[in-house]
Amino acid sequence: MTTLSPSVRQLPADRAVRPVNGQPGSDLSGARAQAWKRRLPLAPALVYMVIVTQIPFLVTLWYSFRRWNLLIPGSDTFAGLAEYRAAFADPAFRQAALRTLEITASAVVLSVLLGTALAVLVNREFFGRGIVRTLLITPFLIMPVATDLLFKTTIFDPTFGFLDYVLKPLGVGQVNWVGTHAVASIVVVLVWEWAPFMMLIVLAGLQGEDLEALEAARVDGANTYKSFIYLTLPNIRRYIELGVLLGSIYIVQTFGEIFVITSGGPGDATTNLPYFLYEQVFDNFTVGVGAAAGIIVVILTEIVATFTLRLLSGLLRASA
């Protein structure tokens, strides 16, 4: 018979040793069961997300290893990494990557600057502020295709366009904006759509600003410019960074604006990566190259998003 030590014999009955690590009746097992019960209502949403995102991705990955031209019967053969090499070797792919970077960076920077200016404006007290906020948010709520058609047929039209009508007194008229300034036209449309989104994010940061600190700065003689630079801007910096991150993720996927307004032209002047993939599959019917290019875009997007998230996390920890 084993003899218990005095310290063990003195344990009260309610503190008796209980089995753990998932053994029946353990507290840990009960906690895990409760956690699974709380997560169970989320299971349908998780299954739905797997079906609509991961399965198409796996199918695309499968096609990226195939050489398949839809116009050639029986051309579906295994090609390994040949389609990836073909995508990297294509000058049009590299040009589309650079064009994607140009359009995304320009649209994000301008949207953030304009959105921040509008947020500072509507954060002030004035008559009709609610109506002005609603009107400024409206462009973000309109369907992108409707916005694209409006700009193409009503604003950028070289004959009856509103932009030429406004600029005519300045000596500017009959300008084919889409033909001669294609990239700038796409950027203008994107800024029109995304500046209200940036405004909402920055406005959320301005709503939490310390008014007592601003009032103390005014008492100490700080003007509006210095108050914004040294007090307001550090307070809304994390919101601006969030807007840049979200804007980059969404604007890099721009397709509808280019498809409706320029169709990638003139030539390939506005062909970005999403439109390049569209051309490979629906114009050239090369499914393998299009799928390989799509996988490359996904990998590059993940790398950029991961780097940006880590950078933002570091900045947020430093400012906390």
GIKA-V97586 format. One record per backbone hydrogen bond with DSSP energy under -0.5 kcal/mol. NH is the residue of the N-H (numbers start at 1). CO is the residue of the C=O. If there is no record, write none. Layout:
NH;CO
NH;CO
This chain:
9;5
10;6
11;8
15;12
16;13
23;20
26;23
30;26
31;27
32;28
33;29
34;30
35;31
36;32
37;33
38;34
39;35
40;36
41;37
42;39
43;40
46;42
47;43
48;44
49;45
50;46
51;47
52;48
53;49
54;49
54;50
55;50
57;53
58;54
59;55
60;56
61;57
62;58
63;59
64;60
65;61
65;62
66;63
67;77
68;66
70;68
70;285
72;69
73;71
75;72
77;67
77;75
79;65
80;65
82;79
85;81
86;82
87;83
88;84
89;85
90;86
90;87
91;89
93;90
94;90
95;91
96;92
97;93
98;94
99;95
100;96
101;97
102;98
103;99
104;100
105;101
106;102
107;103
108;104
109;105
110;106
111;107
112;108
113;109
114;110
115;111
116;112
117;113
118;114
119;115
120;116
121;117
122;118
123;119
124;121
126;124
129;126
132;128
133;129
134;130
135;131
136;132
137;133
138;134
139;135
140;137
141;137
141;138
142;138
147;143
148;144
149;145
150;146
151;147
152;148
153;149
154;150
155;150
156;151
161;157
162;154
163;155
164;155
165;161
166;162
167;163
168;164
170;167
171;168
172;167
173;171
176;174
177;156
177;175
180;176
181;177
185;181
186;182
187;183
188;184
189;185
190;186
191;187
192;188
193;189
194;190
195;191
198;194
199;195
200;196
201;197
202;198
203;199
204;200
205;201
206;202
207;203
208;204
208;205
209;206
211;209
214;210
215;211
216;212
217;213
218;214
219;215
220;216
221;218
222;217
227;223
228;224
229;225
230;226
231;227
232;227
233;228
235;231
236;232
237;233
240;236
241;237
242;238
243;239
244;240
245;241
246;242
247;243
248;244
249;245
250;246
251;247
252;248
253;250
254;251
259;255
260;256
261;257
262;258
263;258
264;258
265;262
268;266
269;266
270;264
271;264
271;268
272;270
273;96
276;272
277;273
278;274
279;275
280;276
281;277
282;278
283;279
284;279
286;280
287;68
287;285
288;68
290;286
291;287
292;288
293;289
294;290
295;291
296;292
297;293
298;294
299;295
300;296
301;297
302;298
303;299
304;300
305;301
306;302
307;303
308;304
309;305
310;306
311;307
312;308
313;309
314;310
315;311
316;312
317;313
318;314
319;315
320;316
